[in-house]
Amino acid sequence: MNGPLPDEMIPVRRPHFHVKASALYFLISRKPHTSLDDSEKAIWYAIDGRTSVADLRRRFAGLDKVLNRFASLGTCELPPTAFPSRRRRVLVIEPHMDDAALSLGATMWLRRNDCEFTVLTMAGISNFTSYYEVDRDFFDTAHVTSLRKAESALFVQHVGGHHITLDLLEAPLRYRNDRWTLDWFLLHRDAMWTLVARSPGPGELEEWTAALSRFFTRLDAEEIWMPLGVGNHVDHQLARDACLQILSTAELIKGRKVRLYEEVPYTVHWRGHADRVVAALRNAGARIEQHRINIAEAMTRKLELLSIFGSQFKLDFVKPAVERAGDEVLYELEVPPNKAIDPVSCYVDGDRVFDLAQKIGPWMRRHKSASMVRLFVNTPFGRWAQDMRLLLDLFPQARFEIFIARRRIVETDTLSSPRIRIRPVERGGWNSAAGRLLFSWPSPLVIVAGADKERHARWLSASCVASDSIVAPSLNVFTLALRRASAI
Ligand SMILES: [Zn+2]
């Protein structure tokens, strides 16, 4: 910033830093972010998010220079304080505490003097940080939640907005809502990520919809911006599906303009998925118009705002996808849907579910009294207990033999039953496991080999010629098809 800082400006420290000796450190980093002399240290402690520049200036000589240095190092924010009154009240619903900034940060910045934004995060309880990716022990839910709330609050301060959350658990915590240790995380990581990329499980959509409906009864906004749920992150799917449920309840929307937005960076990695969701809305009678917002003039500002979310990503990591996404995309809902939307029609793998459901219906009817069902599963489950409960219910007389990699047995402690027998497969032992299968008594057989092993799955299915087998690309598609075919 050139020239003296405005008197009324209130500096805010970024929430990631702490002082140790004569330096600032980022969270649990062992490397100092910057060194501080005694007067800088005194100023750092005096920045409390309430005291104005004018008041601080009375106490410290050279304040402006130090604040500008803190800001340029990304340790302190200097948000504007004055915004026009009577701006249009816009509610932005986001799945996680960063999606509004990633998807709409530039649009919100460009419209900050016309719109008073309230960002509502649905998954308001989280232990996710980018430390997940570097195997560091940083999983305290209360600490991470407050850190992420502070980041979101800082972001909305720049656009003169507000941030609020619903108390819904983020997906990793729905895998296990407890204090994680690094050892536990390393054992369960694959299964947890599998859950994150599955579609909503039983009861989840109901819970998210109920929480959003309760919020809507006290809503004060003229416009509502909802996520399209682009990609396969279960929380984005849940946020979208809950919003679609709200749309079908006319009195919750009454008279408010509704827009839907494409999530960045998902829209870069899942090209065409937004079109699929929009088509599902149109098929249900909605009239919906796309508006692309050219954000070229605000891209630099958007990236600066994104750098606030230091617990989630380094800017270098997210910048290429944000730049590749370019425009921010909003869809104006001119006429809401007049029919219910089948959530599966919005899923990225929805067509595969519809296809498999056709085949699996007759297979289920042939084997509803089977005494043995075998599963050969080459992926983590992510939802072992729910998946097995479904199978136990659908095949009430069957015992189950589950062939599963030994290292993936960790997640099976969430449900055990005398009817379930686990057959561990050693690393690289798939051929011998397949051999055991070939020479065992024929039974209904389910083969879930994972996306890159579908040829192997078909080979195994053809080899086990006496067993009536179903090949599924994933447990997600398999269980959705099962539920659909059995209508439970
Ligand atoms: Zn998200």
Boltz pocket constraint, residues with backbone or C-beta under 6 A from the ligand:
constraints:
  - pocket:
      binder: B
      contacts: [[A, 95], [A, 96], [A, 99], [A, 233], [A, 236]]
      max_distance: 6.0
